[in-house]
């Protein structure tokens, strides 16, 4: 079974919960906040997720970058920092992770 190699990518993962008391303020803020982060150069892909197995307001978003320097340039941008600061004031259980490709885990051609 042959394996293919994917290009090196960096995945920035943000997770948070929204309280019912902050839900309206969050919705109003979120309308433009994500767009503000996406106009900053270097984002390859953006995705958003919510829990479906429980009624909680848990959110996960991911930003994908070509490499670590691209992420660092985006992350250090003043507008991105403003959005992250605003987000941390509106939500609880806020956390971030940065991931890159796992070279020891092969990708099978069978998925094609």
Steps between C-alpha positions, in 0.01 A plus 500: 500500500663822385471819703491852369653801668298813563664841494608634836214694657436670833159476666405759762211374715291726725236363738251678724161489666232768484277557800132560440543844662762599240340331199341814351814710549709220351276466192516873435880505541563184296331639188807707417771359726581191296506706183753734666735205553455371146596827330843471663728319250619137527183307591462206259182352648253587775246260651253520789333228702255468787406210723210290384488240776399742774299822528801706610636793303851366440685622193818390324653694212806412298729711287742328263832649388772388260770500768594629845643834378170571317305427819736715710465796266118468505486445876717804577283731290336774709147424371528130587617587851203736544255230394658244736487749789134579429418131473660418833276761665179353354551127553613248759727195479702673229801300381727481199724234348740503209552181302712393206512190283588173672784353290475158666135449403472397134214613280352210304424524128183303571321820604512628142 
